[in-house]
Amino acid sequence: MIEGLAVGRIVHVKIKGECRPAIVSKIWGKENGCSNLNVFPDGSNDDAPVGHTQWQTSVLFGPGDFEWHWPERD
């Protein structure tokens, strides 16, 4: 079980090796962290329209590309 996982939590998702902030919008599996995310891309740097989020479905918890993890603490 992924402790602390809840709708509305801010997480990071790795896309093409870069971490982007995302908000959890639906949880499919508390055991593996499978969740739908609204990702906040870095505008044109991510080939995304400025001011739009990207909806990513069924994203798993982990360290790899297109997986989410908790934000790092400085």
C-alpha positions as CSV (number, residue, x, y, z in Angstrom):
1,M,0.0,0.0,0.0
2,I,1.3,3.5,-0.9
3,E,0.8,5.5,2.3
4,G,-0.4,9.0,1.9
5,L,-1.8,8.5,-1.6
6,A,-5.1,10.5,-1.9
7,V,-7.1,12.4,-4.5
8,G,-5.8,16.0,-4.6
9,R,-2.2,15.2,-3.5
10,I,0.6,16.7,-5.5
11,V,3.1,14.2,-6.9
12,H,5.9,14.3,-9.5
13,V,5.7,12.3,-12.7
14,K,8.8,11.7,-14.9
15,I,8.3,12.4,-18.6
16,K,11.3,12.1,-20.9
17,G,13.6,12.1,-18.0
18,E,12.2,15.4,-16.5
19,C,10.0,15.6,-13.4
20,R,6.8,17.5,-13.7
21,P,4.2,18.3,-11.0
22,A,0.9,16.6,-11.1
23,I,-2.3,16.3,-9.1
24,V,-3.9,12.9,-8.3
25,S,-7.4,12.9,-9.8
26,K,-8.4,9.2,-9.4
27,I,-6.8,6.2,-7.6
28,W,-7.2,2.8,-9.2
29,G,-5.0,0.8,-7.0
30,K,-3.7,1.6,-3.5
31,E,-1.3,-1.3,-3.6
32,N,0.7,-0.3,-6.7
33,G,-0.3,3.4,-6.7
34,C,-2.0,3.2,-10.1
35,S,-3.6,6.6,-10.5
36,N,-4.9,9.1,-13.0
37,L,-2.9,12.4,-12.9
38,N,-3.3,15.9,-14.2
39,V,0.2,16.8,-15.2
40,F,1.4,20.4,-15.4
41,P,3.8,20.5,-18.3
42,D,6.5,23.2,-18.9
43,G,4.6,24.8,-21.8
44,S,6.3,24.8,-25.1
45,N,9.4,23.1,-23.6
46,D,7.2,20.0,-23.3
47,D,5.5,20.5,-26.7
48,A,2.3,21.3,-24.8
49,P,-0.2,24.2,-25.2
50,V,0.6,26.9,-22.6
51,G,-1.9,26.9,-19.7
52,H,-3.1,23.3,-20.3
53,T,-2.7,20.3,-18.1
54,Q,-2.1,16.8,-19.6
55,W,-4.2,14.0,-18.4
56,Q,-2.2,10.8,-17.8
57,T,-4.2,7.6,-17.0
58,S,-3.2,4.6,-15.0
59,V,0.2,5.9,-13.9
60,L,2.1,3.5,-11.6
61,F,4.3,4.5,-8.6
62,G,8.0,4.2,-9.4
63,P,11.2,5.9,-10.5
64,G,10.9,5.5,-14.3
65,D,9.5,7.5,-17.1
66,F,5.7,7.8,-17.0
67,E,5.7,6.7,-13.4
68,W,4.9,9.0,-10.4
69,H,6.9,9.5,-7.2
70,W,6.7,11.8,-4.2
71,P,8.3,15.2,-4.6
72,E,11.9,15.4,-3.4
73,R,12.5,17.4,-0.2
74,D,15.4,19.9,-0.3
